[in-house]
Each structure stands twice: as C-alpha cells, then as structure tokens.
Amino acid sequence: MKIKDTKIKSLTVQERKIFDLIQGGASNQEISNEFHIELSTVKSHVTNIYSKLKVKSRREAINIKIK
C-alpha cells in the first residue's frame, strides 16, 4: 500500500516516532517502554495514526510505502 508523503506529514512528531517503531515491528508494550509512556497513551497514538493514514490494522500500517 502506497500513501502520499502529505499523509505522513499530518502525523505529530510523537505519532511519527511511534509509526516508525510500528513499521519496525514493535509491539504497543515495546513502544510504551521505549518512550516511557503509558500503554493507553500508545494505543491512543496508534488509533490516531490509523485514522490519519486511513488504515485499519497494524499489518496495513507495516506495509505502507511512502510515495
């Protein structure tokens, strides 16, 4: 799945960092540990990322290629 760079730019700095870890295969718990934030906060960021990038699953997010 390819998306436009403008959609990636719509992510906040924190969402972009989390998105990069998702693409690297990190779990929500691993992301939580990496950034020292609550698991519920990670889940909120992931939900926002999915919404902004118009994906429905982690698998779709991992498979995103930027145009």
C-alpha positions as CSV (number, residue, x, y, z in Angstrom):
1,M,0.0,0.0,0.0
2,K,1.4,3.4,-1.0
3,I,0.4,6.7,0.6
4,K,1.3,10.2,-0.1
5,D,4.0,12.0,1.9
6,T,1.4,14.6,2.9
7,K,-0.4,12.0,5.0
8,I,2.8,11.1,6.8
9,K,3.4,14.9,7.4
10,S,-0.1,15.1,9.0
11,L,1.3,12.9,11.9
12,T,2.6,14.7,15.0
13,V,6.2,14.3,15.9
14,Q,5.3,11.6,18.6
15,E,3.0,9.8,16.2
16,R,5.7,9.7,13.5
17,K,8.2,8.2,16.0
18,I,5.6,5.6,17.0
19,F,4.7,4.9,13.4
20,D,8.4,4.3,12.7
21,L,8.5,1.7,15.5
22,I,5.3,0.1,14.3
23,Q,6.9,-0.3,10.9
24,G,9.9,-1.9,12.5
25,G,7.6,-4.5,14.1
26,A,7.4,-3.1,17.7
27,S,4.5,-4.0,19.9
28,N,2.5,-1.5,21.8
29,Q,4.2,-2.6,25.0
30,E,7.7,-2.2,23.4
31,I,6.7,1.3,22.3
32,S,5.4,2.1,25.8
33,N,8.8,1.0,27.3
34,E,10.8,2.9,24.6
35,F,9.1,6.2,25.2
36,H,8.3,5.8,28.9
37,I,4.6,6.4,28.3
38,E,1.5,4.5,29.4
39,L,0.2,1.7,27.3
40,S,-3.1,3.5,27.0
41,T,-1.3,6.5,25.6
42,V,0.4,4.4,22.9
43,K,-3.0,2.9,22.0
44,S,-4.4,6.4,21.6
45,H,-1.5,7.4,19.3
46,V,-1.9,4.2,17.3
47,T,-5.6,4.9,16.8
48,N,-4.8,8.5,15.6
49,I,-2.2,7.1,13.3
50,Y,-4.6,4.6,11.7
51,S,-7.2,7.3,11.3
52,K,-4.8,9.8,9.7
53,L,-3.3,7.2,7.4
54,K,-6.7,5.6,6.7
55,V,-5.6,2.1,7.6
56,K,-7.5,-0.4,9.7
57,S,-4.8,-2.7,11.1
58,R,-1.2,-2.9,12.2
59,R,-0.4,-5.1,9.2
60,E,-1.6,-2.4,6.8
61,A,0.5,0.2,8.7
62,I,3.6,-2.0,8.5
63,N,3.1,-2.5,4.7
64,I,2.8,1.2,3.9
65,K,5.3,2.6,1.4
66,I,5.6,6.3,1.1
67,K,5.4,7.8,-2.4
